[in-house]
Amino acid sequence: MFQWTEKFEPQQDWVAFIIILIFALCVHLLKINPHQFKLLVSFWRSNTYFKIYEKEKYVNPLNMFNLTITMISLITITLLSYFFYEKIMMSLLGEISYIIFFLFISALILIRFFLFKLIFRLANQSEIYSNTIFRSINFYSIISIYSLFFFSIYYYRFPSNNNFLIIIILIILCSAFLSHLSIYLRIIMTNPNRIVYLILYLCTFKISPWLWLYKSIY
């Protein structure tokens, strides 16, 4: 006679746990500051959001709200990068493990972050640095929240459709590019003389590390 059998799938369990964890963090944000969270996820109202919350008491990275959205971004990016590596990059990178791949990428980002901080400190532009980091953290959190929604559709509805995963990754990259472009344009409009330093920064710390990574892989 036909009987149900319980099938244990560890991979599905840890992915579901991460999705529930991020949902719980979003609920936490909604509790500590409902207005800020609702305005944050309304990305079409980002100008209003920054007019209200781009102030000294909100831009501190150690602010509980900022710490939480940073955690959401890190967890989501780690999850998506793992699936991108397993589904897409594995055939390109061969036997390089995901841990080495992830640590390498993380090291590049951390080095770039600390150099970025040092440059702004030496240039006595701490306020611009704080506002830039604040905007970047918030943009990444918006992208992460919506990306997780689309990833959930992919994971539970189209797990074997790698094209759908590629589309999600491309949307994330385009969104990150456009959000950072808006940050850089804002810096230039504030003081056009900064365009030279901005170009040097983009070439040295934004483009060069990824070109170096690309050449090391291929």
TILUMPA-298586 format. One record per residue (C-alpha): residue in three letters; x, y, z. Coordinates in steps of 0.05 Angstrom, whole numbers, padded with zeros to 5 digits, always signed. Layout:
N
AlaXYZ ...
//
This chain:
218
Met+00000+00000+00000 Phe+00023+00070-00015 Gln+00053+00107+00044 Trp+00082+00176+00053 Thr+00156+00178+00065 Glu+00191+00236+00098 Lys+00248+00264+00056 Phe+00302+00305+00091 Glu+00332+00360+00048 Pro+00386+00397+00087 Gln+00398+00449+00033 Gln+00325+00469+00031 Asp+00325+00473+00107 Trp+00381+00524+00112 Val+00355+00566+00055 Ala+00286+00568+00088 Phe+00319+00587+00154 Ile+00355+00646+00121 Ile+00291+00671+00088 Ile+00254+00667+00154 Leu+00312+00702+00190 Ile+00311+00760+00141 Phe+00235+00764+00148 Ala+00244+00767+00224 Leu+00295+00823+00217 Cys+00247+00862+00173 Val+00193+00854+00226 His+00244+00879+00278 Leu+00256+00941+00235 Leu+00182+00952+00229 Lys+00176+00951+00304 Ile+00234+00997+00322 Asn+00218+01049+00269 Pro+00154+01036+00228 His+00156+01101+00188 Gln+00229+01094+00168 Phe+00222+01021+00146 Lys+00158+01034+00106 Leu+00192+01093+00072 Leu+00255+01052+00060 Val+00220+00997+00022 Ser+00183+01049-00019 Phe+00244+01059-00064 Trp+00205+01106-00110 Arg+00204+01154-00050 Ser+00279+01151-00037 Asn+00287+01227-00042 Thr+00237+01237+00013 Tyr+00270+01183+00055 Phe+00339+01215+00051 Lys+00312+01285+00064 Ile+00283+01260+00130 Tyr+00335+01210+00153 Glu+00401+01235+00124 Lys+00417+01270+00189 Glu+00471+01262+00241 Lys+00430+01220+00290 Tyr+00410+01171+00234 Val+00473+01164+00192 Asn+00515+01130+00246 Pro+00530+01059+00220 Leu+00524+01034+00292 Asn+00452+01058+00296 Met+00408+00997+00309 Phe+00367+01008+00246 Asn+00430+01014+00204 Leu+00462+00953+00236 Thr+00400+00912+00221 Ile+00394+00932+00148 Thr+00469+00919+00140 Met+00458+00849+00168 Ile+00401+00838+00119 Ser+00445+00860+00061 Leu+00503+00816+00081 Ile+00461+00754+00091 Thr+00423+00764+00026 Ile+00486+00778-00015 Thr+00520+00716+00015 Leu+00460+00673-00002 Leu+00455+00698-00073 Ser+00530+00694-00085 Tyr+00529+00622-00062 Phe+00475+00602-00112 Phe+00507+00643-00167 Tyr+00573+00607-00153 Glu+00541+00538-00150 Lys+00495+00546-00210 Ile+00536+00591-00256 Met+00608+00601-00235 Met+00626+00530-00215 Ser+00640+00510-00288 Leu+00685+00571-00297 Leu+00724+00568-00232 Gly+00736+00494-00232 Glu+00759+00467-00165 Ile+00762+00533-00128 Ser+00717+00526-00067 Tyr+00662+00575-00052 Ile+00694+00594+00015 Ile+00758+00615-00020 Phe+00718+00651-00073 Phe+00676+00687-00021 Leu+00735+00706+00023 Phe+00772+00733-00037 Ile+00714+00778-00057 Ser+00703+00799+00016 Ala+00776+00818+00023 Leu+00773+00862-00039 Ile+00710+00897-00013 Leu+00740+00908+00057 Ile+00806+00935+00030 Arg+00768+00983-00016 Phe+00724+01005+00042 Phe+00782+01022+00089 Leu+00820+01058+00033 Phe+00757+01097+00017 Lys+00750+01117+00090 Leu+00823+01137+00095 Ile+00819+01181+00033 Phe+00759+01219+00058 Arg+00790+01227+00127 Leu+00854+01255+00098 Ala+00813+01302+00054 Asn+00774+01326+00115 Gln+00708+01305+00083 Ser+00680+01264+00140 Glu+00609+01289+00130 Ile+00608+01270+00056 Tyr+00637+01202+00075 Ser+00583+01190+00128 Asn+00527+01209+00080 Thr+00556+01167+00024 Ile+00561+01106+00069 Phe+00491+01118+00095 Arg+00462+01122+00025 Ser+00501+01061+00003 Ile+00477+01019+00062 Asn+00405+01038+00050 Phe+00408+01026-00024 Tyr+00438+00957-00013 Ser+00385+00941+00038 Ile+00328+00959-00010 Ile+00361+00917-00065 Ser+00370+00859-00017 Ile+00298+00858+00007 Tyr+00269+00858-00063 Ser+00322+00810-00088 Leu+00304+00760-00034 Phe+00231+00763-00057 Phe+00251+00745-00128 Phe+00301+00693-00105 Ser+00246+00659-00065 Ile+00204+00654-00128 Tyr+00264+00624-00164 Tyr+00282+00575-00109 Tyr+00212+00548-00095 Arg+00182+00554-00165 Phe+00239+00550-00217 Pro+00298+00517-00182 Ser+00326+00487-00246 Asn+00319+00550-00288 Asn+00388+00582-00286 Asn+00367+00636-00334 Phe+00319+00663-00282 Leu+00375+00665-00231 Ile+00419+00702-00281 Ile+00364+00753-00293 Ile+00358+00764-00218 Ile+00434+00775-00212 Leu+00433+00823-00271 Ile+00376+00863-00240 Ile+00415+00867-00175 Leu+00479+00890-00210 Cys+00441+00942-00251 Ser+00405+00967-00189 Ala+00471+00972-00150 Phe+00504+01009-00209 Leu+00447+01059-00216 Ser+00443+01072-00141 His+00518+01085-00136 Leu+00514+01129-00198 Ser+00462+01172-00163 Ile+00509+01178-00103 Tyr+00568+01199-00146 Leu+00526+01249-00186 Arg+00503+01280-00121 Ile+00575+01288-00098 Ile+00593+01321-00164 Met+00533+01368-00163 Thr+00551+01389-00092 Asn+00621+01408-00115 Pro+00641+01400-00189 Asn+00715+01405-00170 Arg+00709+01335-00139 Ile+00699+01302-00206 Val+00774+01290-00215 Tyr+00780+01255-00148 Leu+00717+01216-00163 Ile+00744+01190-00229 Leu+00809+01170-00195 Tyr+00770+01134-00141 Leu+00726+01097-00191 Cys+00785+01075-00233 Thr+00829+01055-00174 Phe+00780+01024-00124 Lys+00717+01008-00163 Ile+00741+00981-00230 Ser+00813+00958-00221 Pro+00800+00905-00167 Trp+00747+00870-00209 Leu+00790+00872-00271 Trp+00846+00841-00230 Leu+00798+00787-00205 Tyr+00774+00773-00276 Lys+00845+00765-00301 Ser+00863+00719-00243 Ile+00804+00674-00259 Tyr+00815+00671-00334 
//
